[in-house]
Amino acid sequence: MDRLRSQKITGSHCGLPVIFWSLASWNEMKEVYYFLALEINDFIYLWQLLTAFGIIRTTKYCQGADNMIKDNYTFNDLLEIMKLLRSENGCPWDREQNHESLKKYLIEETYEVLEVIDLNDKKRLCDELGDLLLQIVFHAQIASEDKEFDMDDVITGICKKMVHRHTHVFGTDKADTADEVLTNWEEIKKKEKGMKSQTEVLKDVPSNLPALMRSYKVQQKASQVGFDWKDTDSVFEKVCEEINELRDVYKSKDVARINDELGDVLFSIVNLSRFLKVQPELALVGSINKFIERFEFIEKEAEKSGKTLTEMSLEEMDELWNKAKTKK
């Protein structure tokens, strides 16, 4: 340990080169990790050590980074960290990102938040919400560098929107039920966007939403002007009608017609889910998970009997499947 202290890496000012050194053995590496644990509050020293090990591939220390090691952080700290990461002496990967390259991460983080909500894991939810927040801050920082908008503009925009669309709270309008609130919200939103027709409202539903979710929202908005089925039984009849039409064409080998009729079946199923007050996207996710669980049961039961799935007959697998359906 004393030898490590005596060889402490120098580089006390931003822009000065760091002196690199290497470890002779794994024992030295373990000693260094222990040393890092003791020295963690000395961020400049830690940065230099990580640089020397090649963990951080830079020879410049980023000014302001020494203030970023602490027990508790604020939202402003997050903004400052992102600013540092995007700076000249920050992180090469972060500097290379743009709005387009970050799209996939925004989608991934959103779905990870949804997953932990389904799992009712509050600790992971806190963590995943942080990851999602990071993506928002990331986009705002990029826009700020391009002189387009910054995080203050993002926050101002959403605050104004929430105040303006809750006129029953911040104004004189009245809304005693959740349905009345939604009706007011849609009317205000339509005026804000200068929409003069309901078709414009339907087209405003994002085209890159998952198809089940988009169709649900489109149908919902069409129903706002009375274009809807009168009751659930009528929707059931429409589902049966669309399935019969698909049955009539599936042997024709006309791929275009089959594609069209299958789309109609799915659209009608979404309509049914809306009348049943079920989100089709979430219902399908549940069924997918249920399928995987039951399939896992079949495979484990097969293993108990000394077989693989490929060695089992369909009848044997069906029998186990029915058994899996009785499991809770």
C-alpha positions as CSV (number, residue, x, y, z in Angstrom):
1,M,0.0,0.0,0.0
2,D,2.8,2.4,0.9
3,R,4.5,1.6,-2.4
4,L,1.3,2.5,-4.2
5,R,1.1,5.8,-2.4
6,S,4.7,6.5,-3.3
7,Q,3.9,5.9,-6.9
8,K,0.8,8.0,-6.9
9,I,0.1,9.3,-10.5
10,T,0.7,12.9,-11.1
11,G,-1.4,15.3,-13.2
12,S,-2.8,18.0,-11.0
13,H,-4.3,20.3,-13.6
14,C,-6.8,20.0,-16.5
15,G,-5.0,19.3,-19.8
16,L,-1.7,18.1,-18.3
17,P,-0.6,14.6,-19.5
18,V,-1.1,11.7,-17.1
19,I,1.9,9.4,-16.5
20,F,0.9,5.8,-17.4
21,W,2.1,2.8,-15.5
22,S,1.2,-0.9,-15.5
23,L,0.7,-3.7,-12.9
24,A,3.0,-6.6,-12.7
25,S,0.6,-9.2,-11.3
26,W,-3.0,-9.9,-10.2
27,N,-2.0,-9.5,-6.6
28,E,-1.1,-6.0,-7.3
29,M,-4.4,-5.4,-9.0
30,K,-6.3,-6.6,-5.9
31,E,-4.1,-4.4,-3.8
32,V,-5.0,-1.4,-6.0
33,Y,-8.7,-2.1,-5.8
34,Y,-8.5,-2.1,-2.0
35,F,-6.5,1.1,-2.2
36,L,-9.2,2.6,-4.5
37,A,-11.8,1.8,-1.9
38,L,-9.9,3.8,0.7
39,E,-9.2,6.7,-1.6
40,I,-12.6,6.9,-3.3
41,N,-13.2,10.5,-2.0
42,D,-10.1,11.7,-3.9
43,F,-11.7,11.9,-7.3
44,I,-8.7,13.3,-9.2
45,Y,-6.6,10.5,-7.9
46,L,-9.2,7.9,-8.8
47,W,-9.5,9.4,-12.3
48,Q,-5.8,9.1,-12.8
49,L,-5.6,5.5,-11.6
50,L,-8.5,4.4,-13.9
51,T,-6.8,6.2,-16.7
52,A,-3.6,4.4,-16.0
53,F,-5.3,1.0,-16.0
54,G,-6.9,1.8,-19.4
55,I,-10.4,1.8,-17.9
56,I,-10.8,5.4,-18.9
57,R,-9.1,6.0,-22.2
58,T,-8.2,9.7,-22.0
59,T,-5.1,11.6,-21.0
60,K,-6.9,14.7,-19.9
61,Y,-8.7,15.4,-16.7
62,C,-12.1,17.1,-17.1
63,Q,-12.3,20.3,-15.1
64,G,-15.2,20.2,-12.6
65,A,-15.2,16.4,-12.3
66,D,-13.7,16.5,-8.8
67,N,-16.9,18.0,-7.5
68,M,-19.0,15.1,-8.8
69,I,-18.2,12.4,-6.2
70,K,-20.8,12.7,-3.3
71,D,-23.4,10.7,-1.4
72,N,-26.4,12.6,-2.7
73,Y,-27.1,14.5,-5.9
74,T,-29.6,17.0,-7.2
75,F,-31.2,17.4,-10.6
76,N,-28.7,20.1,-11.4
77,D,-25.9,17.7,-10.6
78,L,-27.3,15.4,-13.3
79,L,-27.3,18.3,-15.8
80,E,-23.7,19.1,-14.9
81,I,-22.6,15.5,-15.2
82,M,-24.1,15.3,-18.7
83,K,-22.5,18.6,-19.7
84,L,-19.1,17.3,-18.5
85,L,-19.5,14.0,-20.3
86,R,-20.3,15.8,-23.6
87,S,-17.4,18.3,-23.1
88,E,-14.1,18.1,-25.0
89,N,-12.3,16.3,-22.2
90,G,-15.3,14.1,-21.3
91,C,-16.4,10.8,-22.7
92,P,-15.8,10.0,-26.4
93,W,-18.9,7.8,-26.6
94,D,-21.2,10.4,-25.1
95,R,-19.8,13.1,-27.4
96,E,-20.5,11.0,-30.5
97,Q,-24.2,10.6,-29.7
98,N,-27.1,12.5,-31.4
99,H,-30.9,12.4,-31.3
100,E,-31.0,9.7,-33.9
101,S,-28.4,7.4,-32.3
102,L,-30.1,7.7,-28.9
103,K,-33.6,6.6,-30.1
104,K,-33.0,2.9,-29.4
105,Y,-31.8,3.6,-25.8
106,L,-34.9,5.7,-25.2
107,I,-37.1,2.9,-26.3
108,E,-35.1,0.3,-24.3
109,E,-35.2,2.3,-21.1
110,T,-39.0,2.9,-21.4
111,Y,-39.6,-0.8,-21.8
112,E,-37.4,-1.5,-18.8
113,V,-39.4,0.8,-16.7
114,L,-42.6,-0.9,-17.8
115,E,-41.1,-4.3,-17.0
116,V,-40.2,-3.4,-13.4
117,I,-43.6,-1.9,-12.9
118,D,-45.1,-5.3,-13.9
119,L,-42.7,-7.0,-11.5
120,N,-43.7,-4.6,-8.7
121,D,-40.0,-4.1,-7.9
122,K,-39.9,-0.7,-6.3
123,K,-36.1,-0.6,-5.9
124,R,-35.5,-1.4,-9.5
125,L,-38.2,1.1,-10.5
126,C,-36.2,3.9,-8.9
127,D,-33.1,2.8,-10.8
128,E,-34.9,2.4,-14.1
129,L,-36.6,5.8,-13.8
130,G,-33.2,7.3,-13.4
131,D,-32.0,5.6,-16.6
132,L,-35.1,7.0,-18.4
133,L,-34.5,10.5,-17.0
134,L,-30.9,10.3,-18.2
135,Q,-32.1,9.9,-21.8
136,I,-34.3,13.0,-21.5
137,V,-31.4,15.0,-20.1
138,F,-29.1,13.6,-22.8
139,H,-31.4,14.9,-25.6
140,A,-31.8,18.3,-23.9
141,Q,-28.0,18.7,-23.6
142,I,-27.5,17.9,-27.3
143,A,-30.2,20.4,-28.2
144,S,-28.6,23.0,-25.9
145,E,-25.3,22.6,-27.6
146,D,-27.1,23.2,-31.0
147,K,-28.7,26.3,-29.6
148,E,-32.2,24.8,-30.1
149,F,-33.5,24.5,-26.5
150,D,-32.3,23.4,-23.1
151,M,-33.6,21.6,-20.0
152,D,-35.2,24.8,-18.7
153,D,-37.2,25.1,-21.9
154,V,-38.3,21.4,-21.6
155,I,-39.5,22.0,-18.0
156,T,-41.2,25.3,-18.9
157,G,-43.0,23.7,-21.8
158,I,-44.5,20.8,-19.8
159,C,-45.4,23.1,-16.8
160,K,-47.3,25.4,-19.1
161,K,-49.0,22.5,-20.8
162,M,-50.1,21.0,-17.5
163,V,-51.5,24.3,-16.2
164,H,-53.2,25.1,-19.5
165,R,-54.8,21.7,-19.9
166,H,-56.0,21.5,-16.3
167,T,-58.4,24.5,-16.4
168,H,-60.6,22.8,-13.8
169,V,-57.7,23.3,-11.3
170,F,-55.9,26.4,-12.6
171,G,-58.9,28.1,-14.2
172,T,-62.7,28.3,-13.9
173,D,-63.8,25.2,-15.8
174,K,-65.5,22.3,-14.1
175,A,-64.7,18.6,-14.3
176,D,-66.0,16.4,-11.6
177,T,-65.0,13.0,-13.1
178,A,-62.0,11.5,-14.9
179,D,-64.0,11.3,-18.1
180,E,-64.8,15.0,-18.0
181,V,-61.1,15.8,-17.4
182,L,-60.1,13.7,-20.5
183,T,-62.8,15.4,-22.6
184,N,-61.6,18.8,-21.6
185,W,-58.0,17.8,-22.2
186,E,-58.7,16.6,-25.8
187,E,-60.6,19.8,-26.6
188,I,-57.8,22.0,-25.3
189,K,-55.2,19.9,-27.1
190,K,-57.1,20.2,-30.4
191,K,-57.2,24.0,-30.0
192,E,-53.6,24.3,-29.1
193,K,-52.5,22.4,-32.3
194,G,-55.0,24.3,-34.5
195,M,-56.8,21.2,-35.6
196,K,-60.0,21.9,-37.5
197,S,-61.1,18.3,-38.3
198,Q,-61.3,15.0,-36.4
199,T,-59.2,13.4,-39.1
200,E,-56.3,15.6,-38.1
201,V,-56.8,14.4,-34.6
202,L,-56.5,10.7,-35.8
203,K,-53.4,11.5,-37.9
204,D,-51.8,13.2,-34.8
205,V,-51.5,9.8,-33.1
206,P,-47.8,8.9,-33.5
207,S,-47.3,6.5,-36.4
208,N,-44.3,4.8,-34.6
209,L,-46.4,3.7,-31.7
210,P,-46.8,-0.1,-31.4
211,A,-49.6,-1.1,-33.8
212,L,-52.0,-2.4,-31.1
213,M,-51.5,0.8,-29.1
214,R,-51.9,3.1,-32.1
215,S,-55.1,1.4,-33.3
216,Y,-56.6,1.6,-29.8
217,K,-55.9,5.4,-29.7
218,V,-57.2,6.0,-33.2
219,Q,-60.4,4.1,-32.4
220,Q,-60.7,6.0,-29.2
221,K,-60.4,9.4,-30.9
222,A,-62.9,8.4,-33.6
223,S,-65.4,7.5,-30.9
224,Q,-65.1,11.1,-29.5
225,V,-67.4,12.3,-32.4
226,G,-69.8,9.3,-32.1
227,F,-68.2,7.1,-34.7
228,D,-68.4,3.9,-32.6
229,W,-70.2,0.6,-32.0
230,K,-73.4,0.8,-29.9
231,D,-72.5,-2.0,-27.5
232,T,-70.0,-4.9,-26.9
233,D,-72.2,-7.5,-28.5
234,S,-72.0,-5.6,-31.8
235,V,-68.2,-5.6,-31.6
236,F,-68.2,-9.4,-31.0
237,E,-70.3,-9.8,-34.1
238,K,-67.9,-7.7,-36.1
239,V,-64.9,-9.8,-34.8
240,C,-66.7,-13.0,-36.0
241,E,-67.5,-11.3,-39.4
242,E,-63.8,-10.4,-39.9
243,I,-62.7,-13.9,-38.9
244,N,-65.1,-15.4,-41.4
245,E,-63.8,-13.1,-44.2
246,L,-60.2,-14.2,-43.3
247,R,-61.4,-17.8,-43.5
248,D,-62.8,-17.3,-46.9
249,V,-59.5,-16.0,-48.4
250,Y,-56.8,-17.9,-46.5
251,K,-56.8,-20.8,-49.0
252,S,-56.6,-18.4,-52.0
253,K,-52.9,-17.9,-51.6
254,D,-53.6,-14.2,-52.4
255,V,-51.1,-12.7,-49.9
256,A,-52.3,-9.2,-50.3
257,R,-55.9,-10.1,-49.5
258,I,-54.9,-12.4,-46.6
259,N,-52.7,-9.6,-45.2
260,D,-55.6,-7.1,-45.5
261,E,-58.2,-9.5,-43.9
262,L,-55.8,-10.4,-41.1
263,G,-55.3,-6.7,-40.4
264,D,-59.0,-6.3,-40.1
265,V,-59.3,-9.1,-37.6
266,L,-56.6,-7.6,-35.4
267,F,-58.2,-4.1,-35.7
268,S,-61.6,-5.6,-34.7
269,I,-60.0,-7.4,-31.7
270,V,-58.5,-4.1,-30.6
271,N,-62.0,-2.6,-30.8
272,L,-63.3,-5.4,-28.6
273,S,-60.5,-4.8,-26.1
274,R,-61.5,-1.1,-25.9
275,F,-65.1,-2.0,-25.1
276,L,-63.9,-4.5,-22.5
277,K,-61.6,-1.7,-21.1
278,V,-58.5,-3.8,-21.6
279,Q,-55.3,-2.5,-23.1
280,P,-54.5,-4.9,-26.0
281,E,-50.8,-4.3,-25.8
282,L,-50.6,-5.3,-22.1
283,A,-53.0,-8.2,-22.6
284,L,-50.8,-9.6,-25.3
285,V,-47.7,-9.2,-23.2
286,G,-49.4,-11.1,-20.5
287,S,-50.2,-13.9,-22.9
288,I,-46.7,-14.1,-24.2
289,N,-45.3,-14.4,-20.7
290,K,-47.9,-17.0,-19.8
291,F,-46.9,-19.0,-22.9
292,I,-43.2,-19.0,-22.0
293,E,-44.0,-20.1,-18.4
294,R,-46.1,-23.0,-19.7
295,F,-43.5,-24.0,-22.2
296,E,-40.9,-24.0,-19.5
297,F,-43.1,-26.3,-17.5
298,I,-43.4,-28.7,-20.4
299,E,-39.6,-28.7,-20.9
300,K,-38.9,-29.3,-17.2
301,E,-41.4,-32.1,-17.0
302,A,-39.8,-33.7,-20.1
303,E,-36.4,-33.5,-18.4
304,K,-37.8,-35.3,-15.4
305,S,-38.8,-38.2,-17.6
306,G,-35.4,-38.3,-19.2
307,K,-36.6,-36.8,-22.6
308,T,-35.9,-33.7,-24.6
309,L,-38.8,-31.9,-26.3
310,T,-37.7,-33.2,-29.7
311,E,-38.1,-36.7,-28.4
312,M,-41.7,-36.1,-27.3
313,S,-44.7,-36.5,-29.4
314,L,-47.1,-33.6,-29.9
315,E,-49.7,-35.6,-27.9
316,E,-47.3,-35.9,-25.0
317,M,-46.6,-32.2,-25.1
318,D,-50.3,-31.3,-25.3
319,E,-50.9,-33.4,-22.2
320,L,-48.3,-31.5,-20.3
321,W,-49.6,-28.2,-21.7
322,N,-53.0,-28.9,-20.3
323,K,-51.4,-29.8,-17.0
324,A,-49.5,-26.5,-17.0
325,K,-52.8,-24.6,-17.5
326,T,-54.0,-25.9,-14.1
327,K,-50.9,-24.5,-12.4
328,K,-51.2,-21.2,-10.7
